[in-house]
Amino acid sequence: MTATVYESALPLPRKGGRHSLASLVVDSTAVIQRLGSTVALLSAAESGLLV
């Protein structure tokens, strides 16, 4: 599940293309935020807060 979240949050460059440093920073931030919300949801589910 975590790998799927990571892959969907990080767009890959077109074939032969390269990410600029700025876009990598933005992409990394999006990945961290998405993983953080996923961890929060999993924690809530484990503690019985979600039905």
Secondary structure, 3 states (H helix, E strand, C coil): CHHHHHHHHCCCCCCCCCCCHHHHHHHHHHHHHHHHHHHHHHHHHHCCCCC
